[in-house]
């Protein structure tokens, strides 16, 4: 009774006091109460919260979390030729980076060789150009693939780049059973948000399950998919939409694996996630906690997974690229630091911190070193890694976690009503939801209902331009010459046999990974492999939704 009287007394004082004339809302435009108390978490019990390393993993997937092992510091990097990027990787590893993350150029993302007419002007510009096993070998020259963990952000032609990587490891003499890393391989969010696709939905999903099946036996330490909310969020989705749409994609992949006849516990432990960490500090922490809880519950109760490894959601986080501003770019250092802190307090296993200049160009060595140092200062100087889930039990964080979980479950029900994930993509439902949220956010900025420092408030005449990395056109020339030499020296008859075997496997509905790996080993190019499957599966053409 005394507590209730105290709350009412405070409430009266609050209502009578002057308040700032602003909207108190989250980044997702949800209203925030002025104070959170025990009344806001009345439905929370210990079973929902639990302990770190125990179901439902709200407080983290490992009993020790960062007291046992720090998160992997994995800076996303790639530009120019494989040789250019190899030098950047060695630079980062020498400065304490603990994992590699490959950024591919746009032609590679779309499955085109560097000498394709479709690649003109884009070779090496937004990532590294990889057109064959030869490029992949150069990319990791001098980097033992049994001693590093590598993440590759690739989707439409993901299986092909995965085969290049496996073949490169074989060339190094590395046992594929020891390969550690992740391939993004999340085609559903491409149709929703990023648009780097190759094949229609059904054959694209079939290839993903082929990877699940093959990798379970041959690369058991490799994460066969990284289900990505990042690109959904970057396209304009709210935090709740990112949470729900990404998890819905994850459930769809689980269902496809089971439909193939795979036991969920044979592939679910190698499923990982990739989250965007935006500016709303507490909302992002709550999103990550809710995500772990939802995944654990659905995998155990809905899909019957038996092993805790299947229930655990392991994930990588990246600070929000869309939050970086070209105006006053030094402010981006501060944004990234807070976002990184949110990712760590949310329990990430791996983290990329954006560089201050990434809204303008690929990062310079100085800016990427500063981004890495941001993580190292966070890990070694702030003390946040000393305590597991230090915000657990916070009335606000727990109430926000519960609310986001309820909202995500409501969206799952709506997705089911429209016919599921694939039907939602085909009808443009997801695309419209994301576009509407992006429009609402932009309107809030333009109407000055939301402040972006240095953009619509606190502006200055001189933005203090920063040095930018300029990728020359030499990569285009170099790649053309490399491909010309490759085609001249390889065994063309072996190439044609390998491509024919791949087409035959697709026509017979067999697993495409073994023949695709043979294509990689014989130095078939990226587009040659893409085209062989395109002759069977066709190419995806997005319907007009708007």
C-alpha positions as a Python dict, from the first residue, in 0.01 Angstrom:
ca = {
    (1, 'X'): (0, 0, 0),
    (2, 'X'): (283, 238, 87),
    (3, 'X'): (444, 169, -251),
    (4, 'X'): (117, 245, -432),
    (5, 'X'): (73, 568, -236),
    (6, 'X'): (426, 666, -322),
    (7, 'X'): (365, 598, -691),
    (8, 'X'): (46, 807, -696),
    (9, 'X'): (224, 1091, -513),
    (10, 'X'): (503, 1090, -772),
    (11, 'X'): (252, 1070, -1056),
    (12, 'X'): (70, 1378, -933),
    (13, 'X'): (396, 1571, -901),
    (14, 'X'): (501, 1462, -1248),
    (15, 'X'): (177, 1578, -1406),
    (16, 'X'): (199, 1917, -1239),
    (17, 'X'): (561, 1979, -1338),
    (18, 'X'): (677, 2138, -1664),
    (19, 'X'): (792, 1896, -1937),
    (20, 'X'): (988, 1939, -2256),
    (21, 'X'): (774, 1983, -2566),
    (22, 'X'): (892, 1668, -2743),
    (23, 'X'): (748, 1326, -2819),
    (24, 'X'): (888, 1061, -2589),
    (25, 'X'): (902, 767, -2827),
    (26, 'X'): (1142, 489, -2917),
    (27, 'X'): (1328, 473, -3246),
    (28, 'X'): (1033, 259, -3361),
    (29, 'X'): (787, 539, -3269),
    (30, 'X'): (643, 350, -2970),
    (31, 'X'): (542, 562, -2671),
    (32, 'X'): (771, 550, -2367),
    (33, 'X'): (629, 593, -2016),
    (34, 'X'): (805, 846, -1790),
    (35, 'X'): (882, 583, -1525),
    (36, 'X'): (878, 203, -1508),
    (37, 'X'): (808, 17, -1186),
    (38, 'X'): (729, -335, -1069),
    (39, 'X'): (374, -286, -1194),
    (40, 'X'): (508, -283, -1553),
    (41, 'X'): (663, -629, -1520),
    (42, 'X'): (393, -794, -1313),
    (43, 'X'): (375, -1091, -1550),
    (44, 'X'): (747, -1159, -1543),
    (45, 'X'): (855, -1464, -1347),
    (46, 'X'): (1193, -1625, -1295),
    (47, 'X'): (1126, -1894, -1558),
    (48, 'X'): (1095, -1626, -1826),
    (49, 'X'): (1412, -1456, -1709),
    (50, 'X'): (1619, -1758, -1610),
    (51, 'X'): (1997, -1774, -1588),
    (52, 'X'): (2267, -1725, -1852),
    (53, 'X'): (2328, -2044, -2046),
    (54, 'X'): (1987, -2186, -1957),
    (55, 'X'): (1657, -2197, -2143),
    (56, 'X'): (1507, -1958, -2252),
    (57, 'X'): (1844, -1776, -2272),
    (58, 'X'): (1698, -1430, -2206),
    (59, 'X'): (2015, -1338, -2018),
    (60, 'X'): (2262, -1490, -2264),
    (61, 'X'): (2346, -1822, -2425),
    (62, 'X'): (2659, -1905, -2222),
    (63, 'X'): (2686, -1949, -1842),
    (64, 'X'): (2996, -1727, -1830),
    (65, 'X'): (2927, -1493, -2127),
    (66, 'X'): (3215, -1242, -2156),
    (67, 'X'): (3382, -1358, -1834),
    (68, 'X'): (3461, -1676, -2026),
    (69, 'X'): (3526, -1534, -2373),
    (70, 'X'): (3485, -1188, -2522),
    (71, 'X'): (3275, -1137, -2829),
    (72, 'X'): (3450, -1180, -3165),
    (73, 'X'): (3565, -846, -3304),
    (74, 'X'): (3489, -893, -3671),
    (75, 'X'): (3532, -584, -3889),
    (76, 'X'): (3353, -604, -4225),
    (77, 'X'): (3614, -536, -4494),
    (78, 'X'): (3675, -570, -4865),
    (79, 'X'): (3765, -349, -5162),
    (80, 'X'): (3944, -363, -5494),
    (81, 'X'): (4111, -690, -5584),
    (82, 'X'): (4164, -995, -5365),
    (83, 'X'): (4524, -885, -5318),
    (84, 'X'): (4416, -538, -5196),
    (85, 'X'): (4178, -689, -4943),
    (86, 'X'): (4429, -951, -4830),
    (87, 'X'): (4656, -665, -4723),
    (88, 'X'): (4366, -502, -4529),
    (89, 'X'): (4289, -833, -4352),
    (90, 'X'): (4649, -869, -4241),
    (91, 'X'): (4645, -505, -4122),
    (92, 'X'): (4337, -574, -3909),
    (93, 'X'): (4464, -904, -3771),
    (94, 'X'): (4791, -739, -3672),
    (95, 'X'): (4591, -479, -3475),
    (96, 'X'): (4393, -731, -3274),
    (97, 'X'): (4090, -818, -3483),
    (98, 'X'): (3974, -1168, -3390),
    (99, 'X'): (3768, -1270, -3693),
    (100, 'X'): (3740, -1187, -4063),
    (101, 'X'): (3432, -1062, -4245),
    (102, 'X'): (3425, -1042, -4625),
    (103, 'X'): (3252, -756, -4806),
    (104, 'X'): (3200, -841, -5173),
    (105, 'X'): (3159, -594, -5457),
    (106, 'X'): (2826, -555, -5632),
    (107, 'X'): (2902, -776, -5934),
    (108, 'X'): (3000, -1060, -5700),
    (109, 'X'): (2687, -1006, -5489),
    (110, 'X'): (2481, -1052, -5805),
    (111, 'X'): (2678, -1349, -5939),
    (112, 'X'): (2860, -1173, -6226),
    (113, 'X'): (3225, -1207, -6322),
    (114, 'X'): (3439, -894, -6309),
    (115, 'X'): (3468, -882, -6689),
    (116, 'X'): (3093, -897, -6749),
    (117, 'X'): (2936, -592, -6917),
    (118, 'X'): (2704, -581, -6613),
    (119, 'X'): (3008, -527, -6388),
    (120, 'X'): (3146, -220, -6565),
    (121, 'X'): (3226, 63, -6324),
    (122, 'X'): (3150, -148, -6016),
    (123, 'X'): (3449, -383, -5987),
    (124, 'X'): (3598, -361, -5638),
    (125, 'X'): (3409, -42, -5553),
    (126, 'X'): (3189, -150, -5259),
    (127, 'X'): (3376, -467, -5169),
    (128, 'X'): (3626, -718, -5300),
    (129, 'X'): (3592, -871, -5647),
    (130, 'X'): (3580, -1253, -5637),
    (131, 'X'): (3519, -1427, -5970),
    (132, 'X'): (3674, -1770, -5913),
    (133, 'X'): (3863, -1997, -5678),
    (134, 'X'): (4183, -1821, -5791),
    (135, 'X'): (4058, -1495, -5638),
    (136, 'X'): (3954, -1673, -5317),
    (137, 'X'): (4299, -1830, -5288),
    (138, 'X'): (4460, -1486, -5320),
    (139, 'X'): (4215, -1333, -5073),
    (140, 'X'): (4334, -1567, -4797),
    (141, 'X'): (4695, -1605, -4902),
    (142, 'X'): (4908, -1635, -4588),
    (143, 'X'): (4599, -1660, -4364),
    (144, 'X'): (4555, -2022, -4243),
    (145, 'X'): (4187, -2104, -4276),
    (146, 'X'): (4195, -2351, -3989),
    (147, 'X'): (4304, -2071, -3754),
    (148, 'X'): (4054, -1794, -3834),
    (149, 'X'): (3678, -1763, -3833),
    (150, 'X'): (3546, -1605, -4153),
    (151, 'X'): (3208, -1449, -4218),
    (152, 'X'): (3094, -1391, -4576),
    (153, 'X'): (2809, -1152, -4650),
    (154, 'X'): (2671, -1305, -4967),
    (155, 'X'): (2321, -1428, -5050),
    (156, 'X'): (2205, -1488, -5409),
    (157, 'X'): (2526, -1671, -5513),
    (158, 'X'): (2611, -1775, -5154),
    (159, 'X'): (2656, -2143, -5235),
    (160, 'X'): (2913, -2059, -5503),
    (161, 'X'): (3127, -1843, -5274),
    (162, 'X'): (3099, -2108, -5003),
    (163, 'X'): (3233, -2365, -5251),
    (164, 'X'): (3518, -2131, -5347),
    (165, 'X'): (3607, -2099, -4977),
    (166, 'X'): (3595, -2475, -4913),
    (167, 'X'): (3809, -2537, -5222),
    (168, 'X'): (4057, -2268, -5111),
    (169, 'X'): (4086, -2443, -4775),
    (170, 'X'): (4153, -2770, -4955),
    (171, 'X'): (4430, -2599, -5154),
    (172, 'X'): (4586, -2493, -4822),
    (173, 'X'): (4568, -2852, -4699),
    (174, 'X'): (4307, -2765, -4435),
    (175, 'X'): (4061, -3031, -4321),
    (176, 'X'): (3713, -2893, -4401),
    (177, 'X'): (3591, -3038, -4069),
    (178, 'X'): (3794, -2761, -3902),
    (179, 'X'): (3653, -2467, -4099),
    (180, 'X'): (3483, -2209, -3878),
    (181, 'X'): (3275, -1919, -3996),
    (182, 'X'): (2943, -1812, -4138),
    (183, 'X'): (2789, -1759, -4477),
    (184, 'X'): (2494, -1521, -4474),
    (185, 'X'): (2295, -1722, -4730),
    (186, 'X'): (1964, -1555, -4631),
    (187, 'X'): (1768, -1515, -4952),
    (188, 'X'): (1428, -1436, -4799),
    (189, 'X'): (1539, -1097, -4667),
    (190, 'X'): (1686, -1023, -5011),
    (191, 'X'): (1338, -1042, -5161),
    (192, 'X'): (1209, -828, -4874),
    (193, 'X'): (1476, -562, -4849),
    (194, 'X'): (1815, -579, -5018),
    (195, 'X'): (1745, -718, -5368),
    (196, 'X'): (2069, -911, -5430),
    (197, 'X'): (1898, -1222, -5564),
    (198, 'X'): (1962, -1459, -5854),
    (199, 'X'): (1701, -1735, -5872),
    (200, 'X'): (1327, -1750, -5803),
    (201, 'X'): (1219, -1814, -5445),
    (202, 'X'): (1164, -2190, -5450),
    (203, 'X'): (1490, -2299, -5618),
    (204, 'X'): (1680, -2045, -5408),
    (205, 'X'): (1538, -2203, -5092),
    (206, 'X'): (1621, -2547, -5228),
    (207, 'X'): (1990, -2455, -5266),
    (208, 'X'): (1998, -2325, -4908),
    (209, 'X'): (1868, -2657, -4778),
    (210, 'X'): (2128, -2830, -4998),
    (211, 'X'): (2393, -2641, -4798),
    (212, 'X'): (2229, -2742, -4467),
    (213, 'X'): (2240, -3106, -4574),
    (214, 'X'): (2596, -3109, -4714),
    (215, 'X'): (2756, -2897, -4441),
    (216, 'X'): (2611, -3102, -4154),
    (217, 'X'): (2846, -3381, -4261),
    (218, 'X'): (3142, -3204, -4419),
    (219, 'X'): (3178, -2866, -4238),
    (220, 'X'): (3013, -2926, -3899),
    (221, 'X'): (3164, -2614, -3738),
    (222, 'X'): (3041, -2382, -4015),
    (223, 'X'): (2731, -2168, -3967),
    (224, 'X'): (2531, -2247, -4279),
    (225, 'X'): (2308, -1941, -4262),
    (226, 'X'): (2307, -1604, -4089),
    (227, 'X'): (1947, -1492, -4090),
    (228, 'X'): (1972, -1119, -4131),
    (229, 'X'): (1754, -857, -3973),
    (230, 'X'): (2025, -604, -4048),
    (231, 'X'): (1923, -535, -4405),
    (232, 'X'): (1553, -535, -4316),
    (233, 'X'): (1623, -264, -4060),
    (234, 'X'): (1850, -69, -4292),
    (235, 'X'): (1566, -62, -4548),
    (236, 'X'): (1347, 121, -4296),
    (237, 'X'): (1181, -141, -4074),
    (238, 'X'): (1118, -72, -3707),
    (239, 'X'): (1296, -270, -3437),
    (240, 'X'): (985, -484, -3382),
    (241, 'X'): (949, -550, -3756),
    (242, 'X'): (1317, -642, -3776),
    (243, 'X'): (1267, -882, -3485),
    (244, 'X'): (950, -1044, -3620),
    (245, 'X'): (1032, -1059, -3991),
    (246, 'X'): (1378, -1203, -3925),
    (247, 'X'): (1251, -1469, -3689),
    (248, 'X'): (970, -1555, -3932),
    (249, 'X'): (1237, -1609, -4198),
    (250, 'X'): (1423, -1831, -3953),
    (251, 'X'): (1117, -2044, -3890),
    (252, 'X'): (1066, -2078, -4266),
    (253, 'X'): (1420, -2211, -4310),
    (254, 'X'): (1363, -2460, -4026),
    (255, 'X'): (1043, -2579, -4193),
    (256, 'X'): (1221, -2620, -4526),
    (257, 'X'): (1493, -2826, -4363),
    (258, 'X'): (1240, -3050, -4195),
    (259, 'X'): (1048, -3089, -4522),
    (260, 'X'): (1371, -3224, -4678),
    (261, 'X'): (1371, -3491, -4408),
    (262, 'X'): (1651, -3339, -4202),
    (263, 'X'): (1624, -3369, -3826),
    (264, 'X'): (1600, -3021, -3679),
    (265, 'X'): (1885, -3095, -3438),
    (266, 'X'): (2109, -3183, -3734),
    (267, 'X'): (2107, -2830, -3876),
    (268, 'X'): (1953, -2584, -3624),
    (269, 'X'): (2274, -2564, -3413),
    (270, 'X'): (2452, -2414, -3715),
    (271, 'X'): (2184, -2149, -3778),
    (272, 'X'): (2292, -1802, -3670),
    (273, 'X'): (2147, -1450, -3684),
    (274, 'X'): (2262, -1099, -3773),
    (275, 'X'): (2108, -792, -3609),
    (276, 'X'): (2121, -419, -3673),
    (277, 'X'): (2200, -208, -3366),
    (278, 'X'): (2038, 132, -3402),
    (279, 'X'): (2038, 446, -3190),
    (280, 'X'): (1767, 365, -2934),
    (281, 'X'): (1988, 217, -2664),
    (282, 'X'): (1731, 33, -2453),
    (283, 'X'): (1513, -78, -2744),
    (284, 'X'): (1808, -252, -2908),
    (285, 'X'): (1905, -433, -2588),
    (286, 'X'): (1546, -548, -2535),
    (287, 'X'): (1523, -663, -2897),
    (288, 'X'): (1820, -896, -2856),
    (289, 'X'): (1689, -1039, -2527),
    (290, 'X'): (1342, -1096, -2677),
    (291, 'X'): (1493, -1258, -2987),
    (292, 'X'): (1677, -1521, -2784),
    (293, 'X'): (1365, -1602, -2582),
    (294, 'X'): (1135, -1633, -2883),
    (295, 'X'): (1377, -1851, -3082),
    (296, 'X'): (1434, -2085, -2788),
    (297, 'X'): (1063, -2129, -2722),
    (298, 'X'): (966, -2192, -3084),
    (299, 'X'): (1254, -2433, -3154),
    (300, 'X'): (1177, -2638, -2845),
    (301, 'X'): (798, -2626, -2833),
    (302, 'X'): (697, -2577, -3197),
    (303, 'X'): (967, -2769, -3381),
    (304, 'X'): (1055, -3027, -3120),
    (305, 'X'): (1429, -2962, -3107),
    (306, 'X'): (1584, -3173, -2833),
    (307, 'X'): (1931, -3028, -2786),
    (308, 'X'): (1994, -2692, -2616),
    (309, 'X'): (2234, -2609, -2900),
    (310, 'X'): (1929, -2587, -3128),
    (311, 'X'): (1748, -2356, -2886),
    (312, 'X'): (2037, -2112, -2850),
    (313, 'X'): (2028, -1809, -3074),
    (314, 'X'): (2385, -1715, -3164),
    (315, 'X'): (2423, -1384, -3342),
    (316, 'X'): (2648, -1120, -3490),
    (317, 'X'): (2566, -750, -3458),
    (318, 'X'): (2665, -450, -3666),
    (319, 'X'): (2614, -90, -3576),
    (320, 'X'): (2355, 83, -3791),
    (321, 'X'): (2495, 202, -4122),
    (322, 'X'): (2176, 394, -4193),
    (323, 'X'): (2229, 600, -3876),
    (324, 'X'): (2562, 739, -3998),
    (325, 'X'): (2548, 1093, -4132),
    (326, 'X'): (2751, 1264, -4400),
    (327, 'X'): (2703, 1588, -4205),
    (328, 'X'): (2952, 1626, -3917),
    (329, 'X'): (3090, 1275, -3974),
    (330, 'X'): (3296, 1283, -3653),
    (331, 'X'): (2963, 1250, -3467),
    (332, 'X'): (2943, 899, -3609),
    (333, 'X'): (3219, 790, -3372),
    (334, 'X'): (2988, 867, -3079),
    (335, 'X'): (2687, 698, -3238),
    (336, 'X'): (2886, 383, -3307),
    (337, 'X'): (3023, 369, -2952),
    (338, 'X'): (2676, 378, -2797),
    (339, 'X'): (2544, 125, -3046),
    (340, 'X'): (2835, -107, -2973),
    (341, 'X'): (2765, -78, -2602),
    (342, 'X'): (2401, -175, -2663),
    (343, 'X'): (2510, -481, -2864),
    (344, 'X'): (2738, -596, -2583),
    (345, 'X'): (2480, -535, -2311),
    (346, 'X'): (2237, -731, -2529),
    (347, 'X'): (2475, -1028, -2533),
    (348, 'X'): (2616, -1043, -2886),
    (349, 'X'): (2865, -1315, -2986),
    (350, 'X'): (3028, -1109, -3260),
    (351, 'X'): (3040, -740, -3347),
    (352, 'X'): (3130, -506, -3631),
    (353, 'X'): (3161, -137, -3550),
    (354, 'X'): (3110, 95, -3846),
    (355, 'X'): (3376, 349, -3933),
    (356, 'X'): (3299, 720, -3917),
    (357, 'X'): (3341, 764, -4294),
    (358, 'X'): (3133, 468, -4416),
    (359, 'X'): (2841, 688, -4516),
    (360, 'X'): (3078, 856, -4763),
    (361, 'X'): (3303, 575, -4888),
    (362, 'X'): (3477, 257, -4786),
    (363, 'X'): (3674, 323, -4467),
    (364, 'X'): (4034, 435, -4458),
    (365, 'X'): (4290, 244, -4248),
    (366, 'X'): (4279, 515, -3981),
    (367, 'X'): (3901, 512, -3952),
    (368, 'X'): (3870, 133, -3946),
    (369, 'X'): (4141, 117, -3679),
    (370, 'X'): (3944, 366, -3470),
    (371, 'X'): (3630, 155, -3515),
    (372, 'X'): (3820, -152, -3395),
    (373, 'X'): (3969, 43, -3104),
    (374, 'X'): (3612, 136, -3003),
    (375, 'X'): (3540, -233, -2944),
    (376, 'X'): (3870, -289, -2765),
    (377, 'X'): (3815, 5, -2528),
    (378, 'X'): (3464, -127, -2460),
    (379, 'X'): (3602, -475, -2387),
    (380, 'X'): (3908, -388, -2182),
    (381, 'X'): (3851, -47, -2022),
    (382, 'X'): (3483, 6, -1939),
    (383, 'X'): (3411, -295, -1717),
    (384, 'X'): (3090, -385, -1901),
    (385, 'X'): (3222, -734, -1976),
    (386, 'X'): (3264, -812, -1607),
    (387, 'X'): (2897, -874, -1528),
    (388, 'X'): (2651, -1086, -1725),
    (389, 'X'): (2335, -907, -1840),
    (390, 'X'): (2383, -610, -1604),
    (391, 'X'): (2051, -455, -1710),
    (392, 'X'): (1856, -773, -1636),
    (393, 'X'): (1582, -692, -1385),
    (394, 'X'): (1558, -329, -1494),
    (395, 'X'): (1188, -246, -1491),
    (396, 'X'): (1219, -61, -1820),
    (397, 'X'): (1433, -320, -1999),
    (398, 'X'): (1217, -611, -1884),
    (399, 'X'): (892, -430, -1972),
    (400, 'X'): (1033, -338, -2314),
    (401, 'X'): (1153, -695, -2371),
    (402, 'X'): (808, -830, -2289),
    (403, 'X'): (635, -574, -2509),
    (404, 'X'): (857, -647, -2810),
    (405, 'X'): (802, -1020, -2762),
    (406, 'X'): (423, -973, -2761),
    (407, 'X'): (436, -749, -3067),
    (408, 'X'): (653, -999, -3254),
    (409, 'X'): (412, -1282, -3176),
    (410, 'X'): (125, -1068, -3306),
    (411, 'X'): (316, -1015, -3631),
    (412, 'X'): (378, -1391, -3660),
    (413, 'X'): (2, -1439, -3646),
    (414, 'X'): (-50, -1176, -3914),
    (415, 'X'): (212, -1338, -4138),
    (416, 'X'): (33, -1672, -4096),
    (417, 'X'): (-299, -1508, -4194),
    (418, 'X'): (-157, -1375, -4522),
    (419, 'X'): (-29, -1721, -4614),
    (420, 'X'): (323, -1730, -4471),
    (421, 'X'): (661, -1577, -4551),
    (422, 'X'): (688, -1679, -4917),
    (423, 'X'): (332, -1567, -4993),
    (424, 'X'): (403, -1238, -4814),
    (425, 'X'): (706, -1182, -5038),
    (426, 'X'): (516, -1273, -5355),
    (427, 'X'): (233, -1030, -5275),
    (428, 'X'): (467, -750, -5159),
    (429, 'X'): (326, -746, -4804),
    (430, 'X'): (669, -734, -4638),
    (431, 'X'): (798, -477, -4883),
    (432, 'X'): (502, -247, -4816),
    (433, 'X'): (533, -280, -4438),
    (434, 'X'): (900, -182, -4450),
    (435, 'X'): (837, 106, -4692),
    (436, 'X'): (560, 247, -4474),
    (437, 'X'): (784, 244, -4166),
    (438, 'X'): (1066, 411, -4360),
    (439, 'X'): (829, 681, -4479),
    (440, 'X'): (697, 745, -4128),
    (441, 'X'): (1049, 783, -3988),
    (442, 'X'): (1153, 1021, -4267),
    (443, 'X'): (844, 1233, -4211),
    (444, 'X'): (925, 1256, -3840),
    (445, 'X'): (1273, 1385, -3928),
    (446, 'X'): (1148, 1633, -4187),
    (447, 'X'): (878, 1762, -3950),
    (448, 'X'): (1141, 1804, -3675),
    (449, 'X'): (951, 1560, -3453),
    (450, 'X'): (1274, 1359, -3436),
    (451, 'X'): (1618, 1517, -3399),
    (452, 'X'): (1919, 1396, -3595),
    (453, 'X'): (2216, 1588, -3458),
    (454, 'X'): (2396, 1777, -3732),
    (455, 'X'): (2124, 1705, -3990),
    (456, 'X'): (1801, 1877, -3886),
    (457, 'X'): (1933, 2045, -3571),
    (458, 'X'): (2269, 2162, -3430),
    (459, 'X'): (2391, 2219, -3784),
    (460, 'X'): (2712, 2407, -3873),
    (461, 'X'): (2843, 2569, -4187),
    (462, 'X'): (3171, 2377, -4187),
    (463, 'X'): (3129, 2000, -4155),
    (464, 'X'): (3506, 1935, -4139),
    (465, 'X'): (3534, 1699, -4433),
    (466, 'X'): (3727, 1381, -4361),
    (467, 'X'): (3977, 1198, -4576),
    (468, 'X'): (3811, 933, -4793),
    (469, 'X'): (3940, 610, -4940),
    (470, 'X'): (3926, 615, -5318),
    (471, 'X'): (3925, 280, -5498),
    (472, 'X'): (4092, 323, -5836),
    (473, 'X'): (3974, 167, -6160),
    (474, 'X'): (4285, -51, -6158),
    (475, 'X'): (4084, -333, -6002),
    (476, 'X'): (3869, -353, -6315),
    (477, 'X'): (4174, -384, -6541),
    (478, 'X'): (4351, -627, -6308),
    (479, 'X'): (4048, -852, -6277),
    (480, 'X'): (3995, -866, -6652),
    (481, 'X'): (4356, -969, -6702),
    (482, 'X'): (4335, -1231, -6424),
    (483, 'X'): (4022, -1384, -6574),
    (484, 'X'): (4176, -1390, -6921),
    (485, 'X'): (4483, -1577, -6789),
    (486, 'X'): (4263, -1812, -6584),
    (487, 'X'): (4053, -1914, -6883),
    (488, 'X'): (4367, -1969, -7091),
    (489, 'X'): (4540, -2203, -6847),
    (490, 'X'): (4255, -2408, -6698),
    (491, 'X'): (4133, -2744, -6834),
    (492, 'X'): (3837, -2632, -7043),
    (493, 'X'): (3709, -2987, -7097),
    (494, 'X'): (3702, -3041, -6719),
    (495, 'X'): (3517, -2710, -6680),
    (496, 'X'): (3249, -2813, -6927),
    (497, 'X'): (3208, -3155, -6764),
    (498, 'X'): (3170, -2998, -6420),
    (499, 'X'): (2911, -2746, -6539),
    (500, 'X'): (2717, -3021, -6718),
    (501, 'X'): (2715, -3231, -6400),
    (502, 'X'): (2584, -2933, -6202),
    (503, 'X'): (2301, -2875, -6449),
    (504, 'X'): (2214, -3245, -6438),
    (505, 'X'): (2200, -3245, -6057),
    (506, 'X'): (1963, -2946, -6065),
    (507, 'X'): (1741, -3109, -6325),
    (508, 'X'): (1722, -3429, -6118),
    (509, 'X'): (1649, -3235, -5796),
    (510, 'X'): (1968, -3367, -5638),
    (511, 'X'): (2188, -3185, -5389),
    (512, 'X'): (2377, -2922, -5590),
    (513, 'X'): (2669, -2868, -5352),
    (514, 'X'): (2893, -3165, -5451),
    (515, 'X'): (2886, -3083, -5825),
    (516, 'X'): (2915, -2710, -5748),
    (517, 'X'): (3225, -2779, -5541),
    (518, 'X'): (3368, -2970, -5837),
    (519, 'X'): (3300, -2663, -6051),
    (520, 'X'): (3495, -2450, -5805),
    (521, 'X'): (3786, -2697, -5800),
    (522, 'X'): (3813, -2687, -6181),
    (523, 'X'): (3818, -2304, -6175),
    (524, 'X'): (3477, -2244, -6325),
    (525, 'X'): (3398, -1876, -6280),
    (526, 'X'): (3122, -1734, -6065),
    (527, 'X'): (2899, -1643, -6359),
    (528, 'X'): (2955, -1976, -6531),
    (529, 'X'): (2820, -2154, -6223),
    (530, 'X'): (2537, -1903, -6184),
    (531, 'X'): (2440, -1944, -6549),
    (532, 'X'): (2447, -2326, -6538),
    (533, 'X'): (2182, -2322, -6265),
    (534, 'X'): (1993, -2035, -6426),
    (535, 'X'): (1941, -2255, -6732),
    (536, 'X'): (1745, -2492, -6506),
    (537, 'X'): (1591, -2263, -6247),
    (538, 'X'): (1542, -1938, -6436),
    (539, 'X'): (1603, -1590, -6291),
    (540, 'X'): (1394, -1395, -6044),
    (541, 'X'): (1207, -1088, -6163),
    (542, 'X'): (1044, -882, -5891),
    (543, 'X'): (676, -799, -5947),
    (544, 'X'): (571, -434, -5926),
    (545, 'X'): (419, -374, -5581),
    (546, 'X'): (396, 6, -5555),
}
